[in-house]
Amino acid sequence: MLLGLRISNVAVIEEVEVAFGAGLTVLTGETGAGKSILVDALGLLLGGRADADVIRAGCEEASVEGVFARTPALGTRLEELGLPDLGEEVLVRRVLGRTGRGKVYVNGALVTVGVLSKLTRGAVDIAGQHEHVSLFDSGLHRVLLDRYGALDEVLANYFGEYQALREVDARMDALGGDEAKVRERAEFLRFQLDEISKLDPEPGEDSRLDAERKRLGSAEKLKRHASEAELLVSGEEQSAVETVSRALGLVHDAVKTDATLAPVAQALSTALSELEEAQRKLNRYVEGLESDPSRLADVEERLDALKRLCRKHGTHLDGLLKKRGEIETELGTLENRKEVLEELAAERRRVEERARKAAAVLSRKRSESAVEFAAQVREGLGGLAMGKAAFEVRVTPGETLRPDGADEVEFFFSANPGEPARPLAKVASGGEASRLLLALKRALADSDGCGCYILDEADAGVSGAIADVVGRMIREVSSHRQVLCITHLPQVAAYADAHLLIRKSVKGERTVSEVVVLEAGTERTRELARMMSGVEVTREALGAAEALVRSAHRAAGTPGPRARRETGPEGTPRGRLRRTA
């Protein structure tokens, strides 16, 4: 839901701040007052194309700020896009520069327009005249039908089978190609395998050879140090063994007098045993350590061969051993290509059969949902004095399996009896298109994930008694989500929970637009009277406006407009849009 909007230096708007609440908010005013500028500015917050021409004359930059309620979907996108999450609200700010360079901020973080589009996608649906209505895009009809029918689980089951089919196809493709390419690949794999097998590396061999190379390269130094250590331990009169042995004898004599020294004697005895064992090991090490230039050369040559092969395959020794196994597996598959392909073909037939069964289930569910959806839209059209109009949802099963199934889904419409229904994209704009839009919105109200509808004169071409029905329907849609509606129809404005008047005035010899929050009662009644009678508001127009408001309240089943959010002195939400993005 959109909570607040601030616009600075956009077209005829110098500075406007406005709060939006739940339910239906209508925006009215004279033609050219700047109503659609609000919608265009909101489009910029959704990642829309920016044009420097929208910057107010005499200004170097313009800015648009919006505060959105943080929904679970927005929270997830903030996390996925790596953006700050400030809690209950999401603050978006877009700055346009005269030079064409602009900036976008989300919760204070500088982002690109592309990131902004990903974040706000689906948060607001802007619908105006026919060419701007997203529901008329046939590419979205399948998505809308699936959402209406709550077919997520059925679609997920089909997609799992479809993915399994794609995996089998990928394995078959890996074995595909002409025989010459297969033979060429097999020869290359044999060459690689032969190269590795000739060297025949073993796990951990490089580490063992490296340790041996270091030992052989330092054999004389190691032998000298070990010999000196052996002498210090046991080979001289003042050696460690001799010294500890004398100390042990002295402590043994003392133990005869004082038994508390027995642990010391035990410790010295253990130390003497360890020293004697160390002397024996040093002796064996010295005797077995010999300089062997021939072995050193062999070790270095083997190590070099291992390193060259690892570099060639871009991996370490463990990776090389793993690759040898992979090469053997692939080579075995290619050498038995015919048999493997036959097995995969049989597997593919089984998997495709399951996928087609799942596609048939999905198609049947779609057809059932299509009947219900079409009936609900026709019901809405009947309420809009188009009871004889035809509306169909055609689900055409195909042979080609795609990620979303095998069906083609498209909406068809005919306003006049006897005329064949045509694709929705070819329906003429005007009152018929506007009423069809409202009927579609009403039918999708429970399933559409969008939290805010912007209706930019979507009631164009409607008048008379139908206008009141349009107002009721817009009011009904607003019971499910926030609706902002720009309208010239007093019958629609009468159903609003909140009423904003956009008007132009002259300020310092410059034309500016401002937004005025009309309070329920005299202010709103007078604006409705102006919409009915024109510039001069007559007593009769005021009386008709009062009657219109009472009628709207009775039709909506409410004593009056629903309560708005608490606002500040300028109509802005308290505490909102005061932070710097």
Buried (B, 14 or more C-beta within 10 A) or exposed (E): BBBBBBBBBBBBBBBBBBBBBBBBBBBBBBEEBBBBBBBBBBBBBBBBEBEBEBBBEEEEBBBBBBBBBBBEBBEEBBEEBEBEEBEEBBBBBBBBBEEEEBBBBBBEBEBEBEBBEBBBEEBBBBBBBBEBBEBBEBEBBBEBBBBBBEBEEBBEBBBEBBEBBBEBBEBBEBBEEEEEEBEEBBEEBBEBBEEBEEEEBEEEBBEEBBEBBEEBBEBEEBBEEBBEBBEBBBBEEEBBBBEBBEBBEEBBEBBEEEEEBEEBBEEBBEBBEEBBEBBEEBBEBBEEBEEEEEBBEBBBEBBEEBEEBBEEBEBBBEEBBEBBEEBBEBBEBBBEBEEBBEEBEEBBEEBBEBBBEBBBBBBEBBBEBBEEBBEBBBBBBBBBBBEEBBBBBBBEBEEEBEEBBBBBBBBBBBBEEEEEBBBBBEBEBBBBBBBBBBBBBBBBBEBBEBBBBBBBBBBBBBEEEBBBBBBBBBBBBBEBBBBBBBBBBBBBBBBBBBBBBBBBEEEEEEEBBBBBBBEBEEBBBBBBBBBBBEEEBEEEBBEBBBEBBEBBBEBBEEEEBBEBBEBBEEBBBEEBBEBEB
